[in-house]
Amino acid sequence: MGICIRNLDCGVGDTPILHDISLTLNTGMIGIIGPNGAGKTTLLRTISGYLKPERGSVEIDGTNVREIGVKALAKKMALVPQNYALEYDFTVLETVLMGRNPHKKTFEGDSMEDIRLARAAIAKTGIAHLENRSVIGLSGGEWQRMIIARALTQQSSILLLDEPVSSLDIKHQVGILSLVNELVRDSGLLCVCVLHDLNLASHYCSEIVLMKQGRIVRHGPTRDVLQKDILEEVYDTKIRMLHENDGSTYIFPEMP
Amino acid sequence: MKKRTVKFGILLSALIIGGIAAFVCAFFIGSSGFSVAEFGRIIDGSASQTVYNIFLNIRLPRAVGAFLVGAALAVSGCCLQGVFKNPMADSFVLGVSSGAALGATVAMTFLTGMSLFGAGTTAVFSFAGALVAVFIVYNISRIRGKVSTFSLLLSGFSMSALFSAIIYLIMLLNRDKMENVVMWNMGSLANMTWDKIWVALPVILLCSALLMFHAKPLNIMLNGDEVSQSLGVDTHKTRRNMLILTSLLSAVAVSISGIIGFVGLMVPHLLRMIAGPDNKKLMPLCFVGGGMYLLICDVIARVILNGQEMPVGIVTSIFGVPFFIFLLRRGNRGGI
């Protein structure tokens, strides 16, 4: 299961955003990074089939995502969107059960097996105690775990995450990404994750796609892409890198 | 926050019992009082023709009509609030009421005494007016093949304003017909006949059932289009289907009753506050609850002004609004 993007141009409304993107993503946790306005979210939305490319294509296993039915696509690919609010007070279990929709016939109800799968995903994300709680009033971390549980319930082999930790505190940032990393490792998922934090990207991603102004600047193993000179050029700012003895790298902007 | 909702089964049973009670009241309460004994005589066939007529050709169709119209308005309101994710949405924001009113105004002003397809021109023209209005509103709001909630609501409001202006112009130029038009706009079930019910019944039952089958995708669509599509819901197709079904449902209701406001807005909100936001439960509850509410309002409309009928649209608002505000102030449950 892999994603193949060929010569992709895409825009929102009349504004062109992505220019001639070609990319092959096969397995592991792939981070998409880049400065604001680089087109990271637009790329993810095009991969998910939500945005229609003006030119080129996004293929999963050789089939164009725009030609796969909505339900069939949702079986292959789950999305954890940027923070959004659900203003209706469904319970956590009801919300997670929505992830079973791609596997159901149009008017089919939830079976015991669906509930079992949803409960297993809820347990895996560590929010079993919240199962019957209303989604209104969940904290940011609890909410994000619930959305990841819903994505897991979809049982798809590709997971798209759009800035999944940008509104969370450092504890929850590490908690959520460690959880996703574990799932990717254990289940052999392909995870494409838009991130702003270069340290998190450095720690968790096996590959990095670095973007600027709608184009891919670099794509490769994390260690090769996260280089001082490359980042300074792309982010147009001075950067300091710290290399620890355990092999980990920390990246900071030079303070004026 | 722990989720607390009244159990669906208990609430549905309570509404069904309430609906039956309201039906019995509608049967026995009216300007001519009737006893249970007279009802017995209808059953055994010994009642006079007058009693027979009042029970079976006036009160029974009126009660059935009230239930059906209330059910149709509440179910379509419930669906549209979900489709638009907007608390102010009911079938009237799509231009259904103003289109129906314009159709009815044309019929009552220029085509009095005529009949079309065996039905009164007012009913036929209001039905056609409602559907034409929705068609225009839908096409105005379709930009690059997509219909956004925002453009649909705005074009609905603007077309309603245009239709209302045309209605006022027609009324101004034909002042002798003004009272009929005003009365129709306030809604009434007084002229309900079996003929009207036989036309409306299959449409209302079929559309309501089909809408209930869309409850699950509608629940998912509360997450917004992008997330819904990633969960396997074809949002454009679902939205289009639901708009067609709700338009038909409310157009047929309005064509047999005139414009009865507030049922489509209040009943779904009220039940959502009690039962939570799950449309799989909410739609059947709205069907029974909306029917029961309009039945009760119609009984009140018949008896509150001694000897004179009040348009039921006035009653639905006068009694509904304070209760609604009370519930709203007590704390909103279920979201909007």
HADDOCK unambig.tbl for C-alpha pairs under 7 A between the chains (distance, minus, plus):
assign (segid A and resid 50 and name CA) (segid B and resid 226 and name CA) 6.46 0.50 0.50
assign (segid A and resid 70 and name CA) (segid B and resid 229 and name CA) 6.41 0.50 0.50
assign (segid A and resid 70 and name CA) (segid B and resid 232 and name CA) 5.04 0.50 0.50
assign (segid A and resid 70 and name CA) (segid B and resid 233 and name CA) 6.47 0.50 0.50
assign (segid A and resid 70 and name CA) (segid B and resid 234 and name CA) 6.08 0.50 0.50
assign (segid A and resid 71 and name CA) (segid B and resid 232 and name CA) 4.00 0.50 0.50
assign (segid A and resid 71 and name CA) (segid B and resid 233 and name CA) 6.66 0.50 0.50
assign (segid A and resid 74 and name CA) (segid B and resid 230 and name CA) 5.39 0.50 0.50
assign (segid A and resid 74 and name CA) (segid B and resid 231 and name CA) 5.58 0.50 0.50
assign (segid A and resid 74 and name CA) (segid B and resid 232 and name CA) 5.05 0.50 0.50
assign (segid A and resid 78 and name CA) (segid B and resid 230 and name CA) 6.14 0.50 0.50
assign (segid A and resid 79 and name CA) (segid B and resid 230 and name CA) 6.02 0.50 0.50
assign (segid A and resid 86 and name CA) (segid B and resid 223 and name CA) 5.96 0.50 0.50
assign (segid A and resid 87 and name CA) (segid B and resid 335 and name CA) 5.74 0.50 0.50
assign (segid A and resid 88 and name CA) (segid B and resid 277 and name CA) 6.12 0.50 0.50
assign (segid A and resid 88 and name CA) (segid B and resid 334 and name CA) 5.61 0.50 0.50
assign (segid A and resid 88 and name CA) (segid B and resid 335 and name CA) 4.56 0.50 0.50
assign (segid A and resid 88 and name CA) (segid B and resid 336 and name CA) 6.83 0.50 0.50
assign (segid A and resid 89 and name CA) (segid B and resid 276 and name CA) 6.96 0.50 0.50
assign (segid A and resid 89 and name CA) (segid B and resid 277 and name CA) 6.62 0.50 0.50
assign (segid A and resid 89 and name CA) (segid B and resid 334 and name CA) 5.30 0.50 0.50
assign (segid A and resid 89 and name CA) (segid B and resid 335 and name CA) 6.21 0.50 0.50
assign (segid A and resid 90 and name CA) (segid B and resid 277 and name CA) 6.77 0.50 0.50
assign (segid A and resid 91 and name CA) (segid B and resid 3 and name CA) 6.83 0.50 0.50
assign (segid A and resid 98 and name CA) (segid B and resid 220 and name CA) 6.63 0.50 0.50
assign (segid A and resid 99 and name CA) (segid B and resid 231 and name CA) 6.11 0.50 0.50
assign (segid A and resid 101 and name CA) (segid B and resid 231 and name CA) 6.35 0.50 0.50
assign (segid A and resid 101 and name CA) (segid B and resid 232 and name CA) 6.40 0.50 0.50
assign (segid A and resid 102 and name CA) (segid B and resid 231 and name CA) 6.17 0.50 0.50
assign (segid A and resid 102 and name CA) (segid B and resid 232 and name CA) 4.90 0.50 0.50
assign (segid A and resid 107 and name CA) (segid B and resid 213 and name CA) 6.01 0.50 0.50
assign (segid A and resid 132 and name CA) (segid B and resid 3 and name CA) 6.84 0.50 0.50
assign (segid A and resid 133 and name CA) (segid B and resid 1 and name CA) 6.20 0.50 0.50
assign (segid A and resid 133 and name CA) (segid B and resid 2 and name CA) 4.88 0.50 0.50
assign (segid A and resid 133 and name CA) (segid B and resid 3 and name CA) 5.50 0.50 0.50
assign (segid A and resid 134 and name CA) (segid B and resid 1 and name CA) 5.98 0.50 0.50
assign (segid A and resid 134 and name CA) (segid B and resid 2 and name CA) 5.92 0.50 0.50
assign (segid A and resid 134 and name CA) (segid B and resid 3 and name CA) 5.01 0.50 0.50
assign (segid A and resid 137 and name CA) (segid B and resid 1 and name CA) 5.85 0.50 0.50
